Amino acid sequence: MATLRTLRIAKHFPFFLAVAEEQNLHRAAERLNIAQSALSRRIADLERELGGIELFERQARGVAITPAGETLAYDVRRILLSIEEARRNVRRIAEGDTGTLRVAFSEAMLRRPVLPAVLREFRSVHPEVELRAYPLTSDAQRSRLLADEIDVAFVIDEVTDRDQFETLNVGWDKFVLVLPADHPLAEKQVVSLQDISGEPLLWPARHTSPRLFDRMIAAFDAQGISPNIAVEVSAVDIGYELTAAGIGLGIVTAARADRTPPGVVLRDLADLDLPLPLSMLWSKNGTSPLVRRFVELVQQRLDETEA
């Protein structure tokens, strides 16, 4: 930690360096736009603060720097360069040009065009920013955002906690039914909830997606149907395999349709009233310039898409 004495010494550095470079008190005083007598006092004060070490030898036509002065001049230049670098670093961080940005997203968000495109562009425009990506469930993202463990979240769910987060809608998704290719309902292009009443269902695990679990229960209840939950699954890929094995019918987001394995088919659900907004969330408190830059880029790309 800098002491008062260190600070007293440091304030003389610009004056000392001017004399060291000019090798002449008169020229150094003109360069600094101060009186020569005032500059002489500055050098004398610095020598006294350093314990009486002579930094210059006074000569008839100027001054000659001593070996001790040469050493100090080298160190002072290095210190001033470090201060300038610190100033630039602080400015870059304040303007959002450097630092670390932690972005979390639901896996299905990577299948939407906006997120991969924005991540690529942001990395290209801000090469000095360390971009960290975290694939997480929507509920896990909310928890991490509140704990300040991530900066931006891309969730697939209804946003009900707007008092805690800033939000931006980036699109919509819907649920579709996953069933074995040889299931009788596979002959239909659109399936109703009544059609699957009593069928064993693969359900999002409550411990990983409690909000989605409850919303789906409520959507079935609204149709007067009690879902027959056979297995709770935390990974969609596992659900696909269980459906192919005949364990139960799955309900997944349409964004995952491109990963359907052999042996299963997808069908629209006619009356599952469960819209899925795709939202970007970030903290209401202390948003950094880096986060603001990222949010602005996402908004720009969305505006271009809608134009």
C-alpha positions as CSV (number, residue, x, y, z in Angstrom):
1,M,0.0,0.0,0.0
2,A,1.3,3.5,-0.9
3,T,2.4,5.5,2.1
4,L,2.2,9.2,2.4
5,R,6.0,9.4,1.9
6,T,5.7,7.3,-1.3
7,L,3.0,9.7,-2.6
8,R,5.2,12.7,-1.7
9,I,8.0,11.2,-3.8
10,A,5.8,10.3,-6.7
11,K,4.4,13.8,-7.2
12,H,8.0,14.9,-8.1
13,F,8.4,12.4,-10.9
14,P,7.2,14.5,-13.9
15,F,9.6,17.3,-12.8
16,F,12.5,14.9,-12.3
17,L,12.0,13.2,-15.6
18,A,11.9,16.5,-17.5
19,V,15.3,17.5,-16.1
20,A,16.7,14.0,-16.8
21,E,15.6,14.2,-20.4
22,E,16.6,17.8,-21.0
23,Q,19.9,17.7,-19.0
24,N,19.2,21.4,-18.4
25,L,17.1,23.1,-15.7
26,H,16.2,26.1,-17.9
27,R,14.9,24.0,-20.8
28,A,13.1,21.7,-18.4
29,A,11.4,24.6,-16.7
30,E,10.3,26.0,-20.0
31,R,8.9,22.6,-21.0
32,L,7.0,22.4,-17.8
33,N,5.9,26.1,-17.9
34,I,7.2,26.8,-14.4
35,A,9.9,29.0,-13.0
36,Q,13.4,27.5,-12.9
37,S,13.7,28.3,-9.2
38,A,10.5,26.3,-8.5
39,L,11.8,23.4,-10.5
40,S,15.1,23.5,-8.6
41,R,13.2,23.3,-5.3
42,R,11.2,20.3,-6.7
43,I,14.4,18.4,-7.5
44,A,15.9,19.3,-4.1
45,D,12.8,18.1,-2.3
46,L,12.9,14.8,-4.2
47,E,16.6,14.3,-3.3
48,R,15.7,15.0,0.4
49,E,12.8,12.6,0.3
50,L,15.1,9.9,-1.1
51,G,17.4,10.3,1.9
52,G,19.8,12.9,0.5
53,I,20.8,11.0,-2.6
54,E,22.1,13.2,-5.3
55,L,20.3,12.7,-8.6
56,F,22.1,15.4,-10.7
57,E,25.5,17.0,-10.7
58,R,25.3,20.7,-11.2
59,Q,27.5,22.0,-14.0
60,A,28.2,25.3,-15.6
61,R,26.2,24.6,-18.7
62,G,23.5,22.4,-17.2
63,V,23.2,19.3,-15.1
64,A,24.5,15.7,-15.6
65,I,22.4,12.8,-14.3
66,T,24.2,10.6,-11.7
67,P,24.1,6.8,-11.8
68,A,21.5,6.9,-9.0
69,G,19.5,9.3,-11.2
70,E,19.8,7.1,-14.2
71,T,18.3,4.2,-12.2
72,L,15.5,6.3,-10.9
73,A,14.7,7.6,-14.4
74,Y,14.4,4.1,-15.7
75,D,12.1,3.1,-12.9
76,V,10.0,6.3,-13.2
77,R,9.4,5.7,-16.9
78,R,8.3,2.1,-16.1
79,I,6.0,3.4,-13.4
80,L,4.4,6.0,-15.6
81,L,3.9,3.5,-18.4
82,S,2.2,1.2,-15.9
83,I,-0.1,4.1,-14.8
84,E,-1.0,4.9,-18.4
85,E,-1.7,1.2,-19.1
86,A,-3.9,1.1,-15.9
87,R,-5.7,4.2,-17.2
88,R,-6.4,2.6,-20.5
89,N,-7.5,-0.7,-18.9
90,V,-10.0,1.1,-16.7
91,R,-11.3,3.1,-19.6
92,R,-11.8,-0.1,-21.7
93,I,-13.7,-1.8,-18.9
94,A,-15.8,1.3,-18.3
95,E,-16.7,1.4,-22.0
96,G,-17.3,-2.3,-22.3
97,D,-14.3,-3.1,-24.5
98,T,-12.7,-5.6,-22.2
99,G,-13.5,-7.9,-19.3
100,T,-15.5,-11.2,-18.9
101,L,-19.1,-11.7,-20.1
102,R,-20.9,-14.8,-18.7
103,V,-23.8,-15.9,-20.9
104,A,-26.1,-18.8,-20.0
105,F,-28.7,-20.4,-22.2
106,S,-31.1,-23.3,-22.5
107,E,-29.9,-25.9,-24.9
108,A,-32.8,-25.2,-27.3
109,M,-31.8,-21.6,-27.6
110,L,-28.7,-22.6,-29.6
111,R,-31.2,-23.8,-32.3
112,R,-32.6,-20.3,-32.6
113,P,-30.7,-18.1,-35.1
114,V,-30.3,-15.1,-32.9
115,L,-28.1,-16.5,-30.1
116,P,-25.3,-18.2,-32.2
117,A,-25.2,-15.2,-34.5
118,V,-24.9,-12.7,-31.7
119,L,-22.2,-14.7,-29.9
120,R,-20.1,-14.9,-33.0
121,E,-20.5,-11.2,-33.8
122,F,-19.8,-10.1,-30.2
123,R,-16.6,-12.2,-30.1
124,S,-15.6,-10.7,-33.4
125,V,-16.3,-7.1,-32.5
126,H,-14.8,-7.4,-28.9
127,P,-11.8,-9.8,-29.2
128,E,-10.4,-8.6,-25.9
129,V,-13.6,-9.7,-24.0
130,E,-13.5,-13.2,-22.5
131,L,-16.9,-14.8,-23.4
132,R,-17.9,-17.7,-21.2
133,A,-20.9,-19.8,-22.2
134,Y,-23.0,-22.0,-19.8
135,P,-25.7,-24.4,-21.0
136,L,-28.2,-24.5,-18.1
137,T,-31.9,-25.0,-17.5
138,S,-34.1,-21.9,-17.3
139,D,-34.5,-22.3,-13.5
140,A,-30.8,-22.8,-13.0
141,Q,-30.1,-19.6,-15.0
142,R,-32.4,-17.6,-12.8
143,S,-30.7,-18.8,-9.7
144,R,-27.2,-18.1,-11.1
145,L,-28.3,-14.7,-12.3
146,L,-29.6,-13.7,-8.8
147,A,-26.4,-15.0,-7.3
148,D,-24.3,-12.9,-9.7
149,E,-22.7,-16.0,-11.2
150,I,-23.7,-15.1,-14.7
151,D,-24.4,-11.8,-16.5
152,V,-27.0,-12.7,-19.1
153,A,-29.5,-15.6,-19.3
154,F,-31.5,-16.9,-22.3
155,V,-34.5,-18.8,-20.9
156,I,-37.4,-20.7,-22.4
157,D,-40.3,-19.9,-20.1
158,E,-42.8,-17.3,-19.0
159,V,-41.1,-14.4,-17.2
160,T,-43.0,-13.7,-14.0
161,D,-40.1,-12.2,-12.0
162,R,-39.7,-8.9,-13.8
163,D,-39.1,-7.1,-10.5
164,Q,-35.8,-8.9,-10.3
165,F,-34.7,-8.9,-14.0
166,E,-34.6,-6.8,-17.0
167,T,-36.1,-8.7,-19.9
168,L,-36.1,-8.8,-23.7
169,N,-38.3,-11.1,-25.8
170,V,-36.2,-12.8,-28.5
171,G,-38.9,-15.2,-29.9
172,W,-41.4,-17.9,-29.3
173,D,-41.5,-21.6,-29.2
174,K,-44.2,-24.3,-28.7
175,F,-44.5,-27.8,-27.4
176,V,-44.9,-30.9,-29.7
177,L,-45.6,-34.5,-28.9
178,V,-43.0,-37.2,-29.3
179,L,-44.3,-40.7,-29.9
180,P,-43.0,-44.0,-31.3
181,A,-43.3,-44.2,-35.1
182,D,-45.5,-47.3,-34.8
183,H,-47.9,-45.8,-32.2
184,P,-51.5,-45.6,-33.4
185,L,-51.6,-41.8,-32.8
186,A,-48.7,-41.4,-35.2
187,E,-51.2,-41.7,-38.1
188,K,-52.6,-38.3,-37.0
189,Q,-50.9,-35.0,-37.9
190,V,-52.4,-33.2,-35.0
191,V,-53.0,-34.8,-31.6
192,S,-55.3,-33.5,-28.8
193,L,-54.7,-33.8,-25.0
194,Q,-57.8,-36.0,-24.9
195,D,-56.1,-38.4,-27.3
196,I,-53.2,-38.9,-24.9
197,S,-55.3,-39.0,-21.7
198,G,-54.2,-42.1,-19.9
199,E,-51.1,-42.6,-22.0
200,P,-47.9,-42.9,-20.0
201,L,-46.0,-39.6,-20.3
202,L,-42.4,-38.5,-20.0
203,W,-42.4,-35.3,-17.9
204,P,-39.8,-32.6,-17.3
205,A,-38.1,-33.4,-14.0
206,R,-39.4,-31.2,-11.1
207,H,-36.0,-30.9,-9.5
208,T,-34.4,-29.4,-12.7
209,S,-37.4,-27.5,-14.1
210,P,-39.9,-26.8,-11.3
211,R,-41.6,-23.9,-13.1
212,L,-42.1,-25.8,-16.3
213,F,-43.3,-28.9,-14.4
214,D,-46.0,-26.8,-12.7
215,R,-47.1,-24.9,-15.9
216,M,-47.6,-28.2,-17.8
217,I,-49.6,-29.7,-14.9
218,A,-51.8,-26.5,-15.0
219,A,-52.2,-26.7,-18.8
220,F,-53.5,-30.3,-18.5
221,D,-55.7,-29.4,-15.6
222,A,-57.3,-26.6,-17.7
223,Q,-58.5,-29.3,-20.1
224,G,-59.8,-31.5,-17.3
225,I,-57.0,-34.1,-17.8
226,S,-54.8,-35.5,-15.1
227,P,-51.5,-36.4,-16.8
228,N,-50.2,-40.0,-16.3
229,I,-46.6,-39.2,-15.5
230,A,-44.6,-42.4,-16.1
231,V,-41.0,-41.0,-15.8
232,E,-39.6,-37.6,-15.0
233,V,-36.6,-36.8,-17.3
234,S,-34.0,-34.1,-17.0
235,A,-32.5,-34.5,-20.5
236,V,-34.4,-34.5,-23.7
237,D,-32.1,-37.0,-25.4
238,I,-32.9,-39.5,-22.7
239,G,-36.6,-38.8,-23.2
240,Y,-36.3,-39.6,-26.9
241,E,-34.7,-42.9,-26.2
242,L,-37.3,-43.8,-23.6
243,T,-40.1,-42.9,-26.1
244,A,-38.4,-45.1,-28.8
245,A,-38.3,-47.9,-26.3
246,G,-42.1,-47.6,-25.7
247,I,-41.8,-46.3,-22.1
248,G,-43.9,-43.2,-22.7
249,L,-44.9,-40.3,-24.9
250,G,-42.7,-37.2,-24.6
251,I,-43.5,-33.5,-24.8
252,V,-40.7,-31.3,-26.0
253,T,-40.1,-27.9,-27.5
254,A,-40.3,-27.6,-31.3
255,A,-36.8,-26.2,-31.3
256,R,-35.5,-29.6,-30.6
257,A,-37.2,-31.3,-33.6
258,D,-34.0,-31.5,-35.5
259,R,-32.6,-34.0,-33.0
260,T,-35.3,-36.5,-33.4
261,P,-33.7,-40.0,-33.5
262,P,-34.9,-42.9,-35.7
263,G,-38.0,-44.7,-34.4
264,V,-39.9,-41.7,-33.1
265,V,-42.0,-39.0,-34.8
266,L,-43.3,-35.5,-33.7
267,R,-46.9,-34.4,-33.9
268,D,-48.5,-31.0,-33.1
269,L,-50.6,-30.8,-30.0
270,A,-53.9,-29.1,-30.8
271,D,-55.0,-27.8,-27.4
272,L,-52.0,-27.5,-25.2
273,D,-52.3,-23.8,-24.2
274,L,-48.8,-23.3,-23.1
275,P,-47.0,-20.5,-25.1
276,L,-43.2,-20.5,-24.6
277,P,-41.7,-17.0,-24.8
278,L,-37.9,-17.0,-25.4
279,S,-36.4,-14.3,-23.2
280,M,-33.1,-12.7,-22.4
281,L,-32.7,-11.7,-18.8
282,W,-30.1,-9.6,-17.0
283,S,-29.9,-8.0,-13.6
284,K,-31.7,-4.8,-12.7
285,N,-28.9,-3.9,-10.4
286,G,-25.5,-2.5,-11.5
287,T,-25.6,-3.5,-15.1
288,S,-22.0,-3.3,-16.5
289,P,-21.1,-1.5,-19.7
290,L,-20.2,-4.9,-21.1
291,V,-23.7,-6.3,-20.5
292,R,-25.2,-3.1,-22.0
293,R,-23.1,-3.6,-25.1
294,F,-24.3,-7.2,-25.5
295,V,-28.0,-6.3,-24.9
296,E,-27.7,-3.5,-27.5
297,L,-26.3,-5.9,-30.0
298,V,-29.1,-8.5,-29.4
299,Q,-31.7,-5.7,-29.8
300,Q,-30.1,-4.5,-33.0
301,R,-30.2,-8.0,-34.6
302,L,-33.8,-8.5,-33.5
303,D,-34.8,-5.2,-35.0
304,E,-33.1,-6.2,-38.3
305,T,-34.9,-9.5,-38.3
306,E,-38.3,-7.8,-37.8
307,A,-37.7,-5.1,-40.4
